[in-house]
Structures are given as structure tokens and as C-alpha cells.
Amino acid sequence: MTRATPGPTRVVVCGTRFGQVYLSALARAEPGRFELVGILAQGSARSVALAERYGVPLYDKVEQLPDDIDAACVVVSTAVGGGRGAEVARALLERGVHVMQEHPVHPDELADCLRVARRTGTQYMVNTFYPHLEPVRRFTSAARRLVRLRTPVFVDAMCAVQVSFDLLDILAGIFDGLRPWSLSPVTGGAGRPLVAVEGQVGGVPLTLRVENRMQAGDDSTSLLLHRITVGTDAGNLMLANTHGPVIWSPVLRMPSAATGQFLPGEADTEELWPHGLGTTGAYVGAAGTPTWAAAMREVWADGVLAALGELRERAGTGADPLRGSQRPLAVARAWKELTEALGYPEVAEPEAGDPLTVDDLTGGPGPGRMEEGA
């Protein structure tokens, strides 16, 4: 199973809660690239229904899997979430199956799985998921260019605690790692929706605010996912939302006349501003954002396939599984440090009611509405 095959990579999905996203993604995969060949789960009604829906066998033990499985997506909680995800991943690696595991993963479990992968000649990857989404890739690419062109002055970030692992990975993607990295003691506490922590990432001052609370049994009720701003003396680049838009806000550089006037008459405009002042802001890429339905079915699916493409490439080239492991290990260690500083999440009790739309805020359709579409 560690062999590179010319045909599609035969994939089994382990876990069917968030694993539904992986199943949907594989159903959308380009023919000849990936093939869903099974589900490994506990046999719940959900798992039975999904196996029937996708027309694949349902297994409840790694030992039951056939010998022609190439790769597995382990979408099962690891020890940090009270699950057996790392145990399942190790068992699959021992059978010669390449593994992509959904985050978060404790650094000790991650290092252990990497060692098993090297010993068995397999590949092991942690999928931090959100960095593979197109809007986040667009932001990361622009931010990498920005910090090469100008010295970064600050990073301001917000996230929900359950997506803090991947927020750190997004930052690592911008700065080619997290170091120099540090965190100060947190501020805020019981009863406050956001807990703040100061520090540095890539040697740049970092302000991070985390919604350190969750609804019992449901981690999908957070106030936000990710919002990140990278600031320089030339302007600020912001990922307003995990699914976009990405906004560039240049700083104001105002020339002035000899008398100190910065609002000269029209006759002086060309002399003082031969190139104009430019816009106060601009979208990087699409201005619109997807609907939640499109995000889950399309944007998320494309992100999963992008991550699986990386696993397939590594398997095909026989890359050393430890090559490139410094970044995921550093992210896992920083995440462990962050969550220990934050403490156990509080219980959230979201207000009941129908979702609000922009029409509710503006009184009707208007220029403030973002176009729908991925």
C-alpha cells in the first residue's frame, strides 16, 4: 500500500461527523485522482446512512480494511478531544496506509505518528484544513508578498478556540514558521467572550483574541472563525472572514503645498498629486463571499482535495515523512502553549433566534450587500 499506483488513490474516511466534509469532497474529486472505497466508523445510524449514500462498505475496525487501501483520512478526535484518532492513525500507518489526520493533534502524538510513518515507509500529514481554503490561500499569498516588500509592524488576529490550531498554521505560512515566537499571560477571564494574549510571531508583535468558550456538544456556534490583519507602514492586509473577503487598506501619504496646505485648489492638484492618492482600500481577489451552503459543499471540499493532493504527491515521490515536519510540530507546540494559557473553555449559550441577514441591518437590499458566490 506504500507503493505509488498509476490509478486513483484509494481512500477510506475514518469518522463521519466532520468526516462528512471529506466524503463530500471525495465525491467531487476529479475522476482518476481519488476514489472513496470505504468508511471506518462505529456503526452509528449516521455512518450506516452515509455508507449507503456513497455506496461504499462500512468497517468498524482497522483490521477489517482490505489490503488495497492507499490512504486514509482520519477525522476522529485525538487525545486532546478525548478521542482515539492518533491510535487509529498509528494502526493504519502500521498497515502501510498513508494517513492525513484532521487537527488538532498533540505534539507528542504528532511526533509519534511521524516516527511510525518513517519506519513503515508511509506518509503522515496533519490537515489544518482552513489554510487550504481558497480565500485563506489568497490572503496568505498576498501577506507573504507584503512582508517581503515591507517590514511588518503588527499582527492582529481573532479566532474561536476550536480553530486556533489552524490560525497558528496560517501565521506560520505567512512568516515561514512561527519563530521568534512568544506569548505573554492572558488578559480577560470569566464572563468575557474574548480572551486576549500578547506575544510575537515571526518576531512581529502579535495581538490575539480568542473566543474561549463553546456550547456543550456543539462546536459550530462560535461568534467567528478567523480574522487576521497584517500591518506595515505601507498599509494593512486583512482577512475579514475565513471565507473572505481579503482587503488591502493602504495608509494615507498626503503631500502638502509649501504653505502647508493639504487640500489645495484644483489647479494645484496635478502638481502635488501627479499620481493621485489611490483608493482608500481594495479587494484582493473576489469581493464576494460564498453562502454557507457553497462554503461547506464547494470551498471546504476543494480545500480537502488540495490537502489530499499534497499527500498523494508525497506518497508518489516517496518523500521522507519527517521532511517538512518542523512547521507542523512547531504549530502543535505553540497551540499547546496557547491552550494551556487560555485554560478550559467556558460553556457558551448562544441566543436563540433566526439568523440575521444584511437586509435586517440595512432595511433592504443595498450597496452594502456582498455578492454571493464562491
C-alpha positions in Angstrom: 0.0 0.0 0.0 3.0 2.3 0.3 3.5 1.8 -3.5 2.8 4.6 -5.9 0.0 3.5 -8.2 -0.8 4.9 -11.6 -4.5 4.8 -11.0 -6.6 6.8 -8.5 -5.6 6.9 -4.8 -8.0 4.5 -3.0 -9.2 6.4 0.2 -11.1 5.4 3.3 -12.6 8.0 5.5 -12.5 7.4 9.3 -15.2 9.2 11.3 -18.5 10.6 10.0 -19.2 13.8 11.9 -16.8 16.2 10.3 -15.8 13.3 8.1 -18.9 14.2 6.1 -16.9 17.0 4.6 -14.3 14.6 3.4 -16.8 12.2 2.0 -18.4 15.1 0.0 -15.0 16.2 -1.2 -14.1 12.8 -2.5 -17.4 12.5 -4.3 -16.4 15.8 -6.1 -12.9 14.6 -6.9 -11.6 14.6 -10.5 -12.0 11.1 -12.0 -8.8 9.1 -11.9 -7.3 11.0 -9.0 -9.1 9.8 -5.8 -11.6 7.1 -5.2 -13.6 6.7 -2.0 -13.6 2.9 -1.2 -14.9 2.7 2.4 -15.8 4.3 5.7 -14.3 3.4 9.0 -16.7 4.3 11.9 -18.5 3.0 15.0 -21.6 1.9 13.1 -24.0 4.7 14.1 -27.1 5.3 12.2 -25.3 8.3 10.6 -22.4 6.1 9.5 -24.7 3.5 8.1 -26.7 6.1 6.1 -23.6 7.7 4.8 -22.1 4.4 3.6 -25.3 3.6 1.8 -25.4 7.1 0.3 -21.9 6.9 -1.1 -22.2 3.2 -2.0 -19.1 2.0 0.0 -18.5 -0.6 2.7 -18.7 0.3 6.3 -16.0 -1.0 8.6 -15.6 -0.7 12.4 -12.0 -1.9 12.8 -8.8 -1.1 11.0 -8.1 -4.9 10.8 -11.2 -5.3 8.6 -9.9 -3.0 5.9 -8.8 -4.7 2.6 -5.2 -4.7 1.6 -5.6 -2.4 -1.4 -6.3 0.8 0.6 -3.8 3.5 -0.3 -4.7 6.3 2.1 -7.0 7.2 5.0 -8.4 10.5 6.2 -8.6 10.2 10.0 -11.3 12.6 11.0 -11.6 11.4 14.6 -10.8 13.4 17.7 -7.3 12.8 19.1 -6.5 12.6 22.8 -6.9 16.4 23.3 -10.5 16.0 22.3 -11.0 12.8 24.3 -10.8 10.5 21.2 -8.7 7.7 19.7 -7.7 9.5 16.5 -4.0 9.1 17.0 -4.4 5.4 17.9 -6.4 4.9 14.6 -3.7 6.7 12.6 -0.9 4.6 14.1 -2.8 1.4 13.3 -3.3 2.5 9.7 0.4 3.5 9.3 1.4 0.1 10.7 -0.6 -1.5 7.9 1.2 0.6 5.3 -1.6 3.1 4.7 -0.8 6.8 4.2 -2.6 9.0 6.7 -4.0 12.5 6.6 -5.3 13.4 10.1 -7.6 16.3 10.9 -6.3 18.7 13.5 -5.8 19.4 16.4 -3.1 16.9 17.3 -1.0 16.9 20.5 2.7 17.5 19.6 3.7 14.2 21.3 1.1 12.2 19.3 2.2 14.0 16.1 5.8 13.2 16.6 5.0 9.6 17.4 2.9 9.2 14.2 5.8 10.7 12.1 8.2 8.2 13.6 5.8 5.3 12.7 5.4 6.7 9.2 9.2 6.8 8.7 9.6 3.3 10.0 6.8 1.9 7.8 7.6 3.9 4.7 4.3 5.7 4.7 3.3 9.4 4.7 1.6 11.1 7.7 0.2 14.7 7.4 -1.9 16.8 9.8 -4.6 18.6 7.9 -5.1 22.0 9.5 -8.0 22.4 7.0 -8.6 26.1 6.8 -5.2 27.1 5.4 -6.1 25.1 2.3 -9.3 27.1 1.6 -9.1 29.4 -1.4 -9.8 32.7 0.4 -7.2 31.8 3.0 -4.7 30.8 0.4 -5.3 34.1 -1.4 -4.7 36.0 1.9 -1.6 34.0 2.7 -0.1 34.6 -0.7 -0.7 38.3 -0.6 0.6 38.5 3.0 3.8 36.7 2.1 4.4 39.2 -0.7 3.6 42.1 1.7 6.1 41.1 4.3 8.7 40.7 1.7 8.1 44.2 0.3 7.7 46.0 3.6 8.7 45.3 7.2 5.6 44.0 9.2 4.8 46.2 12.2 2.0 44.1 13.8 -0.3 41.2 13.5 -3.8 41.4 14.9 -5.8 38.2 15.0 -9.1 36.8 16.3 -10.4 33.3 16.3 -12.6 30.7 18.0 -10.7 28.4 20.3 -11.5 25.3 18.3 -9.8 26.8 15.2 -6.8 28.3 17.0 -4.6 25.4 15.8 -5.1 26.3 12.2 -4.9 30.1 12.8 -1.3 29.4 14.0 -0.7 27.4 10.9 -2.0 30.3 8.8 0.5 32.6 10.5 3.3 30.1 10.1 2.5 30.1 6.3 2.9 33.9 6.2 6.2 34.0 8.1 7.8 30.7 7.0 7.4 29.5 10.6 6.5 30.9 13.9 9.9 31.8 15.4 10.7 34.0 17.1 7.6 33.1 19.0 6.4 34.1 22.4 3.2 34.6 24.4 2.5 36.8 27.5 0.0 35.9 30.2 -3.6 36.2 29.0 -5.9 39.1 30.0 -9.7 38.7 30.4 -11.4 35.9 32.2 -14.7 34.5 33.3 -17.7 36.1 31.7 -15.7 37.8 28.9 -16.4 36.4 25.4 -12.9 37.2 24.2 -9.6 36.4 26.0 -6.6 38.4 24.8 -3.0 37.4 24.7 0.0 39.4 23.5 3.1 38.0 22.0 5.2 37.8 18.8 5.1 35.6 15.7 8.0 35.6 13.3 9.4 38.3 15.6 6.4 40.6 14.8 4.3 41.9 17.7 1.1 39.8 17.9 -2.3 40.6 19.5 -4.5 37.6 19.6 -8.1 37.5 20.9 -9.7 34.1 21.3 -13.3 33.2 21.9 -12.5 30.7 24.6 -16.0 29.2 25.0 -18.1 26.5 23.4 -21.6 25.2 23.5 -21.7 21.8 25.1 -21.8 19.1 22.4 -21.7 21.6 19.5 -18.6 23.5 18.4 -20.4 25.1 15.5 -21.9 28.0 17.3 -18.9 30.3 17.6 -19.1 34.0 17.1 -16.4 33.9 14.4 -13.8 31.6 12.8 -10.8 33.6 11.8 -10.0 37.3 11.3 -6.4 38.3 10.7 -4.7 41.7 9.9 -1.0 42.1 9.0 0.1 45.7 9.3 3.0 47.5 7.7 4.0 51.1 7.2 2.5 50.9 3.7 -0.9 49.6 4.8 -2.8 46.7 6.3 -3.9 43.5 4.7 -7.0 41.9 6.3 -8.7 38.5 6.0 -12.1 39.8 7.2 -13.6 36.3 7.5 -12.3 32.8 6.9 -14.2 32.8 3.6 -13.2 36.3 2.6 -13.1 38.9 1.6 -9.4 39.9 1.6 -9.0 43.7 1.9 -6.0 45.9 1.3 -6.1 49.2 3.1 -3.1 51.5 2.1 -2.0 54.2 4.5 -2.6 57.8 3.7 0.5 59.6 2.4 -0.5 63.2 1.9 1.7 65.7 0.2 1.3 69.4 1.1 2.0 72.7 -0.6 4.8 75.0 0.5 2.3 76.8 2.8 1.4 73.5 4.4 -2.0 73.2 2.8 -3.0 69.6 2.1 -6.3 70.5 0.5 -5.1 72.7 -2.4 -7.3 74.1 -5.1 -8.0 72.0 -8.1 -5.4 73.9 -10.1 -2.7 72.7 -7.8 -3.9 69.1 -7.6 -1.8 67.7 -10.5 1.4 69.4 -9.2 1.0 68.0 -5.7 -0.5 64.6 -6.6 0.8 63.7 -10.0 0.0 60.1 -9.4 -3.1 60.6 -7.3 -3.5 59.2 -3.8 -5.1 56.0 -4.8 -8.1 54.3 -3.2 -8.7 54.0 0.5 -9.0 50.3 0.1 -9.2 47.5 -2.4 -10.3 43.8 -2.5 -7.6 41.3 -3.1 -9.4 38.9 -5.5 -13.1 38.4 -5.2 -15.2 40.9 -3.3 -18.0 38.5 -2.7 -18.3 35.7 -0.2 -19.9 32.3 -0.5 -23.2 31.2 1.1 -22.7 28.8 3.9 -24.1 26.0 1.7 -21.5 26.8 -1.0 -18.7 27.1 1.6 -19.4 23.7 3.0 -20.1 21.9 -0.2 -17.5 23.6 -2.5 -14.9 25.7 -0.8 -14.3 23.2 2.0 -14.4 20.2 -0.4 -11.8 21.9 -2.7 -9.6 22.5 0.4 -9.8 18.9 1.4 -8.8 17.8 -2.1 -5.9 20.3 -2.2 -4.6 18.7 1.1 -5.1 15.2 -0.3 -3.2 16.2 -3.4 -0.2 17.1 -1.3 -0.4 13.7 0.4 -0.7 11.9 -2.9 2.3 13.8 -4.3 4.4 12.9 -1.2 3.4 9.3 -1.5 4.2 9.2 -5.2 7.7 10.6 -4.7 8.4 8.5 -1.6 9.4 11.7 0.4 10.8 11.3 3.9 7.8 11.8 6.2 10.0 13.8 8.5 10.9 16.3 5.8 8.9 19.5 6.4 7.8 18.3 9.8 9.3 21.2 11.7 6.4 23.5 10.8 3.5 21.2 12.0 5.5 20.3 15.1 6.1 24.0 15.9 2.4 24.8 15.3 1.4 21.9 17.6 3.7 23.0 20.4 2.6 26.7 20.1 -1.1 25.6 20.1 -0.4 23.5 23.3 1.2 26.5 24.9 -1.7 28.8 23.8 -4.5 26.5 25.0 -2.7 25.9 28.4 -2.5 29.7 28.8 -6.2 30.1 27.9 -7.5 27.4 30.2 -10.5 25.3 29.8 -13.2 26.8 27.5 -16.3 28.2 29.2 -19.7 27.0 28.3 -21.5 29.2 25.7 -25.2 29.6 25.5 -26.0 31.3 22.2 -29.1 33.4 21.9 -32.0 31.6 20.2 -33.4 33.1 17.1 -33.3 33.1 13.3 -30.0 34.1 11.6 -29.8 37.8 10.7 -29.0 38.9 7.1 -27.6 42.2 5.8 -31.2 43.1 4.9 -32.1 43.0 8.5 -29.3 45.5 9.2 -30.0 47.9 6.4 -33.7 47.6 5.9 -33.4 46.0 2.5 -31.0 45.2 -0.4 -28.4 47.9 -1.0 -24.8 48.6 -1.8 -23.7 47.0 1.5 -24.7 43.5 0.3 -21.8 41.2 -0.7 -22.4 39.2 -3.8 -23.0 35.5 -3.2 -20.7 33.0 -4.9 -17.6 31.1 -4.1 
